[in-house]
Amino acid sequence: MHATNGSTVPRRQLGRLLTQLRVDARVSIEAAAEELDCSRQKIWRIERGLTPARGPDVRLLCELYRATQDQASVLLGLAEVSRAEGWWHAYGRAIPAWFSLYVGLENVASSVRHYNAELVPGLLQTPDYATALFLHNRPELGEAERKKAVNFRIQRQGLLARRLPPAPELTVVLSEAVLRRPVPGRPVMADQLRHLLTAGQRHNISIRLLPLAAGPPLAAEAGTFVLLDFPAAPLGGPSEPPTVYVEGLTGALYLDQPSEIAAYERGWKGLETAALGERQSMEFIDAILGECYE
């Protein structure tokens, strides 16, 4: 997990600032790599916030990019902070390296918007539902590893109830198919639907259902995705650009270019248009609970 150790947001901020300084100084990535006696890939990963930067490396880059004393001070401070580990690193290999970056972003987001056509999102799963998924999809995991993975998933949910910093707003759009696709064990699925009904009553959680009758939304072409927004920085402006997270079997995409964000925002707008309102969604979930699992 060496590529994702450290605090995500300071690391990404450092990467953006170093990129801007390099571009302003008209220094190529190749020249920066030569200065650090490292590969081009390492400079790219530092600039993308995918790996922490060592203090000595930042000093050398500041000299190469002709950074002012104040700029260098800020960059070195970010480099130091970015190497601090988040709580999730205690779970070690129970968390894929590519997912560790997401957890760091999720932990500081002000808004999390999640579309899922297949499963209940991890932030709303019950322990039994999560366990059933791991038993079904990851049968190779031993009991201890499975329990660790489930505990991590449940601990992530604590951010929805925290006081400081303020808990993020969670908005979830679920396909009706998610609720009608039984996880092994009817009691498990019944408890999961009851949990959704309870969670939907919380002030910072909105759960909306996309009926099968609504037809395939624009977002169907994108598949499951998460839109993350971040609080404003103390001096104004976002502390992080909006980010789209798209997960696959062996890795994930982190998209933050304006054109990419705009495309997923259009998809999200389509979902909001087609989905039932919050109250109707709760009534629909209750009806499916009674029809299928009780």
Phi, psi and omega per residue, in radians:
M1 nan 0.339 -3.081
H2 -1.058 -0.458 -3.060
A3 -1.369 -0.186 -3.096
T4 -2.233 0.166 3.068
N5 -1.098 2.573 3.052
G6 1.802 3.017 -3.092
S7 -1.379 2.199 -2.967
T8 -1.122 -0.886 -3.010
V9 -1.137 -0.879 3.089
P10 -1.017 -0.608 -3.139
R11 -1.136 -0.743 3.127
R12 -1.225 -0.651 3.092
Q13 -1.102 -0.759 3.100
L14 -1.038 -0.762 -3.135
G15 -1.072 -0.739 3.140
R16 -1.158 -0.722 3.141
L17 -1.148 -0.719 3.109
L18 -1.131 -0.671 3.117
T19 -1.094 -0.791 -3.121
Q20 -1.096 -0.755 3.115
L21 -1.093 -0.718 -3.131
R22 -1.126 -0.778 3.141
V23 -1.113 -0.772 3.138
D24 -1.085 -0.608 -3.136
A25 -1.458 -0.065 -3.135
R26 1.003 0.809 3.098
V27 -1.880 2.293 3.130
S28 -1.350 2.792 3.065
I29 -1.060 -0.641 -3.141
E30 -1.097 -0.724 3.134
A31 -1.168 -0.661 3.101
A32 -1.146 -0.707 3.130
A33 -1.131 -0.665 3.108
E34 -1.138 -0.676 3.126
E35 -1.087 -0.676 -3.114
L36 -1.559 -0.060 -3.090
D37 0.955 0.882 -3.120
C38 -2.435 -3.116 3.140
S39 -1.405 2.752 3.048
R40 -1.043 -0.619 -3.116
Q41 -1.069 -0.656 -3.141
K42 -1.115 -0.750 3.117
I43 -1.093 -0.741 3.137
W44 -1.071 -0.738 -3.114
R45 -1.198 -0.646 3.080
I46 -1.112 -0.780 -3.116
E47 -1.174 -0.510 3.107
R48 -1.494 -0.066 -3.138
G49 1.316 0.378 -3.102
L50 -1.561 -0.271 3.133
T51 -2.537 2.540 3.141
P52 -1.246 2.694 3.120
A53 -1.878 2.386 3.105
R54 -1.319 2.568 3.116
G55 -0.911 -0.860 3.139
P56 -1.040 -0.641 3.110
D57 -1.144 -0.726 3.139
V58 -1.119 -0.684 3.111
R59 -1.061 -0.785 3.140
L60 -1.096 -0.729 3.140
L61 -1.178 -0.648 3.095
C62 -1.062 -0.710 3.098
E63 -1.148 -0.764 -3.119
L64 -1.114 -0.668 -3.081
Y65 -1.556 0.042 3.127
R66 1.006 0.786 3.111
A67 -1.222 2.582 3.068
T68 -1.264 2.939 3.131
Q69 -1.071 -0.725 3.136
D70 -1.141 -0.731 3.123
Q71 -1.102 -0.768 3.129
A72 -1.089 -0.665 3.131
S73 -1.097 -0.759 3.115
V74 -1.112 -0.793 -3.108
L75 -1.110 -0.737 3.129
L76 -1.173 -0.622 3.076
G77 -1.117 -0.756 3.106
L78 -1.122 -0.666 3.133
A79 -1.088 -0.699 3.136
E80 -1.174 -0.817 -3.114
V81 -1.137 -0.640 -3.048
S82 -1.178 -0.266 -3.138
R83 -1.576 -0.045 3.064
A84 -1.285 2.432 -3.074
E85 -1.588 2.490 3.047
G86 -1.420 2.941 -3.098
W87 -1.026 -0.531 -3.042
W88 -1.219 -0.312 -3.141
H89 -1.202 -0.294 3.106
A90 -1.154 -0.321 -3.122
Y91 -1.483 -0.101 3.020
G92 0.930 -2.242 -3.028
R93 -1.286 -0.069 3.053
A94 -1.177 -0.303 3.125
I95 -1.976 2.115 3.053
P96 -1.009 2.514 -3.098
A97 -0.988 -0.686 -3.104
W98 -1.239 -0.340 3.123
F99 -1.533 -0.411 3.135
S100 -1.027 -0.667 3.097
L101 -1.069 -0.735 3.135
Y102 -1.090 -0.759 -3.114
V103 -1.050 -0.691 3.099
G104 -1.092 -0.694 3.113
L105 -1.218 -0.781 3.134
E106 -1.024 -0.613 -3.069
N107 -1.190 -0.367 -3.123
V108 -2.033 0.071 -3.121
A109 -1.241 2.609 3.029
S110 -1.668 -0.351 -3.134
S111 -2.559 2.324 3.098
V112 -2.187 2.055 3.106
R113 -2.007 2.147 -2.963
H114 -2.207 2.172 3.001
Y115 -1.921 2.268 3.132
N116 -2.460 2.184 3.122
A117 -1.775 -0.008 -3.022
E118 -2.122 -0.732 -3.004
L119 -2.440 2.811 2.952
V120 -1.209 2.273 -3.130
P121 -1.043 2.654 -3.096
G122 -0.975 -0.597 -3.116
L123 -1.183 -0.222 -3.125
L124 -2.113 0.155 -3.112
Q125 -1.409 2.560 2.984
T126 -1.460 2.779 3.098
P127 -0.998 -0.703 -3.124
D128 -1.187 -0.656 3.106
Y129 -1.136 -0.806 3.129
A130 -1.077 -0.738 3.123
T131 -1.077 -0.761 -3.139
A132 -1.084 -0.674 3.118
L133 -1.125 -0.772 3.133
F134 -1.147 -0.674 3.103
L135 -1.095 -0.661 -3.086
H136 -1.402 -0.761 -3.011
N137 -1.673 -0.413 -3.129
R138 -2.245 1.043 -3.074
P139 -1.112 -0.302 -3.115
E140 -1.304 -0.260 -3.133
L141 -1.237 2.364 3.016
G142 -1.254 2.946 -3.085
E143 -1.075 -0.740 -3.122
A144 -1.118 -0.754 3.117
E145 -1.120 -0.706 -3.126
R146 -1.121 -0.773 3.129
K147 -1.088 -0.681 3.135
K148 -1.123 -0.739 3.139
A149 -1.144 -0.704 3.120
V150 -1.176 -0.757 3.121
N151 -1.047 -0.706 3.094
F152 -1.078 -0.780 -3.128
R153 -1.078 -0.710 3.142
I154 -1.260 -0.639 3.127
Q155 -1.126 -0.590 3.085
R156 -0.975 -0.569 -3.069
Q157 -1.170 -0.274 -3.140
G158 -1.056 -0.447 -3.116
L159 -1.138 -0.378 -3.130
L160 -1.327 -0.248 -3.114
A161 -2.020 0.028 -3.077
R162 -1.242 2.763 3.119
R163 -1.741 -0.762 3.137
L164 -2.324 2.239 -0.193
P165 -1.108 2.838 -3.085
P166 -0.926 2.476 3.120
A167 -1.089 2.531 3.127
P168 -1.258 2.791 2.985
E169 -1.446 2.179 3.109
L170 -1.906 2.108 3.063
T171 -2.086 2.159 -3.087
V172 -2.131 2.290 2.973
V173 -1.953 2.094 -3.103
L174 -2.005 2.381 2.994
S175 -1.195 2.522 3.059
E176 -0.954 -0.554 -3.122
A177 -1.048 -0.543 3.142
V178 -1.039 -0.682 -3.072
L179 -1.434 -0.411 -3.139
R180 -1.625 -0.143 3.115
R181 -1.597 1.761 -3.016
P182 -1.257 2.203 2.924
V183 -1.215 2.505 -3.100
P184 -0.771 2.113 3.127
G185 1.771 1.881 -3.132
R186 -1.045 -0.704 3.115
P187 -1.047 -0.633 3.123
V188 -1.076 -0.803 -3.113
M189 -1.210 -0.636 3.102
A190 -1.083 -0.776 3.121
D191 -1.131 -0.635 3.135
Q192 -1.132 -0.730 3.127
L193 -1.182 -0.654 3.068
R194 -1.099 -0.666 3.128
H195 -1.120 -0.694 3.092
L196 -1.081 -0.713 3.124
L197 -1.100 -0.677 3.122
T198 -1.241 -0.803 -3.119
A199 -1.072 -0.624 -3.111
G200 -1.141 -0.211 3.126
Q201 -1.532 -0.178 -3.104
R202 -1.347 2.558 -2.986
H203 -1.123 -0.459 -3.070
N204 -1.863 0.246 3.140
I205 -2.193 2.217 3.087
S206 -2.148 2.167 -3.139
I207 -2.080 2.135 -3.139
R208 -2.202 2.480 -3.053
L209 -1.812 2.383 3.073
L210 -1.792 1.824 -3.087
P211 -1.138 2.589 3.079
L212 -1.067 -0.542 -3.127
A213 -1.159 -0.292 -3.127
A214 -1.277 -0.227 -3.121
G215 1.401 3.021 -3.114
P216 -1.236 2.210 3.097
P217 -1.394 2.949 3.047
L218 -0.973 -0.636 -3.103
A219 -1.124 -0.281 3.137
A220 -1.053 -0.515 3.112
E221 -1.233 -0.440 -3.118
A222 -1.556 -0.475 -3.041
G223 1.374 -2.930 -3.138
T224 -1.066 2.371 3.095
F225 -2.696 2.843 3.107
V226 -2.235 2.327 3.035
L227 -1.852 2.129 -3.126
L228 -1.941 2.251 3.018
D229 -2.037 2.710 -2.997
F230 -2.214 2.675 -3.121
P231 -1.177 2.781 3.130
A232 -1.191 2.559 3.063
A233 -1.296 2.763 -3.117
P234 -0.946 -0.571 -3.107
L235 -1.682 0.245 3.124
G236 1.663 2.717 -3.111
G237 1.449 2.796 -3.127
P238 -1.245 2.489 3.084
S239 -1.266 -0.446 3.104
E240 -2.464 2.555 3.045
P241 -1.237 2.642 3.027
P242 -0.916 2.521 -3.069
T243 -2.343 2.405 3.023
V244 -1.804 2.319 3.108
Y245 -1.979 2.169 3.112
V246 -2.200 2.070 -3.017
E247 -1.776 2.465 3.046
G248 -2.134 -3.008 -3.099
L249 -1.221 -0.587 -3.032
T250 -2.124 0.150 -3.134
G251 3.102 -2.957 -3.097
A252 -2.608 2.740 3.042
L253 -1.862 2.421 3.034
Y254 -2.076 1.895 -3.036
L255 -1.892 2.239 3.140
D256 -2.448 0.177 3.074
Q257 -1.305 2.504 -3.098
P258 -0.899 -0.724 -3.128
S259 -1.161 -0.623 3.121
E260 -1.207 -0.776 3.119
I261 -1.074 -0.742 -3.127
A262 -1.068 -0.683 -3.141
A263 -1.127 -0.759 -3.136
Y264 -1.294 -0.519 3.047
E265 -1.112 -0.667 3.078
R266 -1.111 -0.735 3.095
G267 -1.079 -0.721 -3.141
W268 -1.158 -0.699 3.120
K269 -1.066 -0.683 3.080
G270 -1.099 -0.688 3.103
L271 -1.102 -0.783 -3.134
E272 -1.085 -0.617 3.140
T273 -1.204 -0.678 -3.059
A274 -1.512 -0.433 -3.052
A275 -1.321 2.704 3.037
L276 -1.202 2.741 3.035
G277 -1.176 2.972 -3.075
E278 -1.039 -0.848 -3.106
R279 -1.111 -0.805 3.108
Q280 -1.061 -0.659 3.135
S281 -1.103 -0.759 3.117
M282 -1.097 -0.691 3.114
E283 -1.151 -0.664 3.135
F284 -1.166 -0.766 3.120
I285 -1.068 -0.746 3.125
D286 -1.097 -0.676 3.131
A287 -1.156 -0.726 3.109
I288 -1.142 -0.666 3.094
L289 -1.005 -0.842 -3.127
G290 -1.216 -0.631 -3.079
E291 -1.295 -0.694 -2.962
C292 -1.868 -0.438 -2.934
Y293 -2.236 -0.009 3.121
E294 -2.148 nan nan
